[in-house]
Amino acid sequence: MTTPILLGISGALRSGSTNRKLLREAARLFGDCTYVEADIQIPLYDGDMEEADGVPEAAETLAGQIAEADAVLVSTPEYNKGPSGALKNALDWVSRVKGDPWADKPVAVMSAAAGRAGGERAQMILRGYLVPFRARVLQGPEVHLADCGNQFDDDGRLISDVYTATLGQLMQTLRAEIKR
């Protein structure tokens, strides 16, 4: 088998966000792979813009990355009890691209949030957002990283053995799903 390509999509735009750190830890725990991190800084979806100018290049790029990846990792913060607007916007734009890049794609969903539930509500909503794409969203183990600002060391590694083990199990499940 060739080296799998993992695409990481962070719902947080900050370069140092805990969701980006969580994605990078997931890729590290996955093992041998080519990890690519998506850029979801895409203009807000606007049907008039789409009609006048077509789908933005950034959305086309994201759709191409999804199609090329062997699996996708999506990590969302929880903003006001839901996923970030930036993530929802990116999904909306990808739905406008020709083809079906998500179809039958293995997807691991996770969340990192400051609250004690670790983004559980946001993750539940995100899973619903992915339904129309017909991706193979893994059902678990679920990773809800609570108190996320205190869960990484200076090198971006998870400090909790429990979170590390759960994330590692999710990555083993994803590896098996890719082979399926």
Secondary structure, DSSP 8 states (H G I E B T S, - for coil): ----EEEEEES--STT-HHHHHHHHHHHHH-S-EEEE---------HHHHHHH-S-HHHHHHHHHHHH-SEEEEEE--BTTB--HHHHHHHHHHTTSSS-TTTT-EEEEEEE-SSTTTTHHHHHHHHHHHGGGT-EE---S--EE-SGGGSB-TTS-B--HHHHHHHHHHHHHHHHHHH-
